Amino acid sequence: MSWIIFASISPFIWAIYNIMDQYLARKYFCAAGLMMVVFSSLIGFWLGVIILCLYPPCFDVPFYTILALSMLGTTSIFIFWPYIIAIQEDDSNVAVPIFQTIPVFVFALGWLFLDEVVSMQALIASMIIVCAAIGMSFDMEGRCFRRKTLGCMLLSSFGMALYTVALRYFAEDIHWLVIIGWNLIGAGICAFIMTIFIKNYRQNVACLVTKLPIIIFLLFVSAELMAILAEMSFTKALAIAPSAGHVQTMNGLQPFFLMVLGVFAYRYFPKWFTRTQMNKSLAWRVLCLVAIFIGIYLLGETSSWAHPSEMKH
């Protein structure tokens, strides 16, 4: 059962990643979500260079594949922008569970563009996940939906689903390090272009480089390294698990890890995180998380293919 350990490590690391994102987004990039993604991509570019240097097979793939992977990396900047806006609006343990709708969008897009067959079980599971994700955005205290958070997270989830379907088409049999390396390079190049030609971004990056504490740079680097570690763990789990569906199901633990980590985050950074209170709102969120987990399990039982890049948040 060692696959369970590896499959659990990945969502735990992503949960830490989300907590770090919320801290950085609220403290240093308030009302500048895209700037945070651009700055992160500038740092990620150099990690991409290191991956290409340490893993020579990155250069063995065809040029059109390199170009496609780099372009997909470029799109990631705009895919994660709504996500940053959402965690600036609400806590990550409220926003991030909506990312569990990504497999639902992947099934729908696969059915539309890749002629994939969707079973009745997959349709039922998808409905459960979508309804539970929408339920997560409902504020029990205020009796209203968090429309901005829901809209941003669904937009980001749909973007990730498009990315995943494109990855299936261009890079189904390519090593994940090759994908990550060229993705980081593509995103970094786009970030450099935006920094050079957009005056406001150029000034902001210069300000960040000169005024931000060194610990913030280390946090960005740590986040990228954690992303690589999470994908290593996910890939290992895929290699030894009974099926990809089992591994995808374990990814449903991420919202639970986020809820627990959010308690500790509030204790040390109360200004940037919301206190978790034992009330009906918490009970409602836990109920929605259980429903999401059940939906993921049912959906995972119908899936035979998965790639670590689609599980990123």
N, C-alpha and C positions, 0 to 999 in steps of 0.2 A: 504493500500500500504506500510505498515511498512516493508515488506519483501525487498523492494527496498533499504531501508536504510541499513539493515544488509548485503544485497548482494553487496552494494557499499563499505562498510567498509572493507571487505576482500581484494579486489584488491588494495585499497588505502594503507592498511598496507603492502601488499606485495611490493608495489612500494617503500615505505620507506625502507623496508628490502633490496631491490635491490640497492638503493642508498647507504645504509650503507655498503653493500658488496663491491661495487665499491671503496668506500673510503678506506676500510681496505685492499682490494686486491692490490690497487695501492700504498698505502703509506707504509704498513708494510709487505706485502707478494709479492713484485714484483719478478716475475720469480720463484715464489714458491707457485703456486696455490694449489697443493695437500697438502702442509704443512698447508695452511689456513684451508682447509676442515678437516684435521686431528685435528688441534688445536680446531676448533669449535666443533668437535665431542667429544673431551675430556671434554669440558665444558658442552656440551649437555648431557653427560652421567649422571652427577649429577642431572640435571633437570629431567632426566628419573627416577632416583632413587626416587626423591621427588614425582613424579606422581604416581609411584607404591605404595609408602607409603600412600599417601593421597586418592588413589582410589583403595581400596582392590579388587574390581571385576577384576582387572588386573590379579589376580592369579586364577580366576575361569575358565579361558579358558583352553582347553586341552594342554598338553605339546607340541605336534607337532605343534600346532598353535603358541605357544610362540616361538618355534624354528624357524618357518617360518617367523614370524614377525621380529625376531632378525636378521635373515639372510638378509631380505629385507632392514633392517636398515644398515647392513654392505655394501650392494651394493650402498646405497645412497652416500657414500664417493666417489665412482668412477663415479657415475652418475653426480654429481655436479662439479667434477674437470674440465671437458671441459667448463662448464659455467663460472667458475672463470677465466679460460684462456681467454674466449671471452670478459669479461668485463674489463680485463686488456688490451686487444687489442683495443676495441671500447667502447664508452659510453653505459651504461646499457639501455638507451632509444633507442638505435639502436639494441643491441643484444637481450634483453629480449623479445620483441614482437615475436621473432621467436619461443618462448616457446608456442605460440598459436597453433603450429602444433601438440602439444601433443595429443589433441582429434582425430586428423586425424590418427596418428599412432595407437591410441587405437582402432579406428574403424577397421583399417586394420588388426591388430593383433587379435581382437575379431572375425573378419570374418575368419581368418586363423585357429585359435586354439579353439575358443569357439562356432563355428558354428552360429555366429550371422549374421542376415540378414542386408545387407547394401542397403538402398534405393537409388534411383536415385538422390533425393534431397541431401542426405548425400555425394554422390560422387561429385556432383557439388559444394557443400559447401567446401568439402575437397580440390578440385582443386583451388578454390578461395583463401583459406587460405594459401595453399602451394605456389602459385604464388605470393601472396602478401608478404609472409614471405621472399621469395627469393628476391623480389623487395626491401625489407627493407635493404638488404645487398648490394644493388647497390649504389655506390658512384657517384652521379650526377656530382660532380665537376671533379673527376678524370676519369670519364667514365669507371669504372671498378668495379668488384664485390669484396667485402670484403670476400675473400674465406675462410680465417682462421676463422673469426667470424661465418660465415654461417655454415661451417663444424662442428665447436665445438658446436654450439647451436643445430644443427640438431642431433648430436650425443647424447647430453644431453637430448634432447626432446625424442629421441627414447628410451633412457634408462628409462626416467620417464614413458613412455607408457608401457614398459615391466613391470615396477614396478606396475603400475595401474592394468594391466591384471592379474598379480600374486595376487594382493590384492583382486581382484574380486573372484579369485578361493579360496584363503585361508581365507579371512576375510570379506566376504560381509555383514554379519549381526553382526559384532563386533563393540562395541562402539569405537568412534574415539580416546578417551583418552587411551584406551588399546593399540590401534595401535601405537599412538605416543610414549607412554611409552616404549614399547618393541623395537620400531624402534631406539629410542635414546640409549637404553641399548646396542643393537646390534652394532650400529655405534661406540659407546664409547669403547666397548670391542675390536673391530677391531682396533681402533685408539691406544688403550693401547698396543696391541700386536705389531703394527707397530713401536710404540715409543720404546718399550723394545728391539726389535730384529734388528732394523735398526739404526745403530750408528749415521748416519747423522741426522735422525729425533730426536733421543734422545738428541743430542747436541743442535739442534734447539729449541726443546721444553724447555730445561733447560735455554737457552738463553732468550726465550720469557718470561718465568715465572719470571726471575730475572730482566730483563731490560725493559719490556713493562710497560708503565704507567697504573695505576689501571683503568683509564677511558676506556682503550681498553678492559679489562676484562668485564667491565660493559656494553660496547657496544655489546660484544658477547652474554652476558646473556640477554640483552635487545632484541637482534635479535631473540633468541630462544623463549622468552616470547611473542614477537610480533607474531611469527609464530603460537603459541598456540592460541593467541587472534584472529588471522585471521581465524583459523579453527573453533573456537567457533562461530564466526559471520557467517561463511559459513554454518555451520551445522544448526544454527537457521534459516537462510534464507531458507534452504532446507525444514525445517519443516513447514513453513508457506507460502511458495511461491506456485503459481498455479501449477508449474511443475519444475523438475530439470533443464529442458532446459532453463527456464527463468533465473535461477541463473547462469548457465554456460554462458549465453549471457552477463550478467553483469560483468563477469570476464574479458570480452574484454575491459573494461574500464582501466585496469591496464596500458597498454602502454600510454594512454592519461595522466594518473596521473604521470607516469614516466617523460613524456615530460615536464610537468609543474614543477615538483619537481626538474628536472635537471636544470632549469633556476635558482632556488634558490640555488641549490648546487654549481653552478658555481660562484655565487655572493660571497659566503662565503669560498669556497675552489677552487679557480680558477686553482690551480696547478694540481688538480686531476680530474677535470671535464672540458668538452669542452663547449665553449660558443655556445648558440643556436642563430643562425643568421637567419634573415628573407631573405631567398634566395630560389632558386629552389630546393635545396636539402631538405630543410624543407618542402616545398610544396609537394615534391615527397613522403616523409615519411608520411605526414599527409594523402595523398591519399592512400598509402598502409595500414595505420592503419584503415581507413574507410573501405577498402575492407576486412581486417581481421575481423572487427566488424560485417560486413554483413555476412561473411562466418560463424562466430561463432553463429550468430543468426539463420541462416538456419540449421546449424548442431545441435544447441540446440533444435530446434523444432522437430528433429528426435530422440532425446535422452531421455530416461526415467530413466536413472541411473546415479548417480554421487557420488563421494566421495571426501571429502575435501583434502585428501592427494594428489590427482592427480592434484590439482589446485595450488600447492605450489608456483611456480615462473612464 
